[in-house]
Structures are given as C-alpha cells and as structure tokens.
Amino acid sequence: MGQEPVIAIDHVSHYFGRGRLRKQILFQVCETIYPGEIVIMTGPSGSGKTTLLTLIGALRSTQEGSLQVLGQQLYRASRNQLVPVRRNIGYIFQAHNLLHSLTARQNVQMSLDLHSKIEAGSARQRSQQMLEAVGLGEWVNSYPHHLSGGQKQRVAIARALVSRPKIVLADEPTAALDKHSGREVVELMQSLAKQQGCTILIVTHDNRILDVADRIIQMEDGHLSSKALS
Ligand SMILES: Nc1ncnc2c1ncn2[C@@H]1O[C@H](COP(=O)(O)OP(=O)(O)OP(=O)(O)O)[C@@H](O)[C@H]1O
C-alpha cells in the first residue's frame, strides 16, 4: 500500500494464568492494518478477539512478539510511552460505561479533559457539536437514564470520536441494540471515521454489519486468518 501501517502485529502470542494453569490464548498472530481501513474481526466466543483488541489498545501488556501501534512498539514499552498511544485511541465497548451522574455532554467532554491543551470553552463546544453529529442535539443536557440503549451507545461513540483519535477500537458495539439502531450506530461510526480519516477495528458477532468493513478477519482458537468478503 506504500503507507506506514497504523497497527502492525507480528507473531504476537498471549497467555493467561501461571504455572500449570498457564494457558495460551493467542498463537503467533500476524496482521497489518493501514490508515483509514475499517476492519471487522469475527470468530467464536472465547477465541481471543477481546484479548487481541485490548493488547492493541495498550490496555494490557504485550507478552510476546512485536506489536506496533501508531509507530510505538508496545512490547516492553514504558508507562510513559503508552500514554500518548492511548490518547490517540477511541474505545467503544458493549457496556457503554457512561457516568450516570454526568449529562451526555459532560460524558463526551470528559474524554477531551484528558487532553489538557484544549481549553474548557472549546471542549464544551466540540462536545456539543459531536453530539449533534450523532443526532443527539436535543439530548445534550440529558442524563444517561433518560436515554435509550441506542442513544447511550451514540453518546459513547461521540465520546470516542470527539478527540479525533487516529484509531477506534470497538468491542461488540451493537450487541445491546436492535437491528435498526445497531445498523445506525455502525453507519455513524463509518461516516464519522471516514470524515476524520481514522482507522476502525470492530469485534462483532453481528452479521448484519459485516458490509461496512473494508476487510474481515477471523479469529479461531487464538489463530487469526483473513476472510474473503462475499
Ligand atoms: N483475565 C483473564 N484471565 C484468564 N483467562 C482469561 C482472561 N480473559 C480472558 N480469558 C480467557 O481467554 C480466552 C479468550 O477470551 P476473549 O475474551 O479474548 O475471547 P473473545 O473471542 O473476545 O470471546 P467473546 O466473543 O465471548 O467476547 C477465553 O477462554 C477466556 O476465558
């Protein structure tokens, strides 16, 4: 492709447990993901998808192999080296993890507060605009318990994208949603990400959203393979 990869995974293995209970979960996984790609990872429950996603997200330590994310080697990286990588990643999880005591806007703005260079007034304005972009302009001051499942997930998307991350990692983003809202949510992620030029990696069991991907990869028993787009 002639471009630097955003994510370069080279013979990454991962183990849980110690001693006799030590169990290998990922086996020499290799994969390269380029800027702007939307990649969907599918595969059976327990095959290691979330484990790989959290390794890429620098949320757990790489034990074996080489894992480069945004040019930073994560294997043996120091805490200080991980912080800038995490700041450039937007995370969207199945349980949207919104704070119930904060309004939709405050939940979104929280993610900008981590970027100390953005001053409060502009953080507020950007959060508001992002909520408008996900169709929640009228719900900016609502608390999560007044929002539907789909609306909460849209707040989580606004929160993940407001800081214009270079990578979005989403774990089962549609699991709690009905067919219509699930589709809406991924199409929204797709269009916002294309506008911002970011790379998206989605883990899903949801066959209804496979067509948003540029590429589908399949995890099976800790082994990753490519899957032809039908
Ligand atoms: N912290 C942990 N300690 C021990 N084993 C774990 C831990 N986290 C995950 N596992 C095990 O690792 C394997 C892979 O789990 P992982 O969550 O990565 O699978 P998955 O493909 O994402 O599954 P699902 O689709 O059900 O979310 C499973 O057998 C799981 O039980």
The ligand as a Gaussian input file, in Angstrom:
#p B3LYP/6-31G(d) Opt

LIG

0 1
 N       -8.194000     -12.187000      32.614000
 C       -8.276000     -13.460000      32.191000
 N       -7.762000     -14.465000      32.901000
 C       -7.826000     -15.755000      32.474000
 N       -8.400000     -16.111000      31.314000
 C       -8.950000     -15.147000      30.548000
 C       -8.916000     -13.762000      30.947000
 N       -9.532000     -13.035000      29.985000
 C       -9.922000     -13.914000      29.044000
 N       -9.581000     -15.168000      29.375000
 C       -9.821000     -16.387000      28.572000
 O       -9.191000     -16.191000      27.321000
 C       -9.985000     -16.730000      26.267000
 C      -10.232000     -15.674000      25.231000
 O      -11.076000     -14.663000      25.766000
 P      -11.529000     -13.404000      24.913000
 O      -12.379000     -12.565000      25.796000
 O      -10.352000     -12.770000      24.291000
 O      -12.410000     -14.113000      23.787000
 P      -13.440000     -13.462000      22.759000
 O      -13.144000     -14.074000      21.450000
 O      -13.394000     -11.977000      22.849000
 O      -14.814000     -14.002000      23.298000
 P      -16.289000     -13.317000      23.291000
 O      -16.677000     -13.266000      21.855000
 O      -17.106000     -14.281000      24.085000
 O      -16.142000     -11.976000      23.924000
 C      -11.238000     -17.293000      26.926000
 O      -11.043000     -18.666000      27.082000
 C      -11.278000     -16.591000      28.261000
 O      -11.874000     -17.422000      29.218000

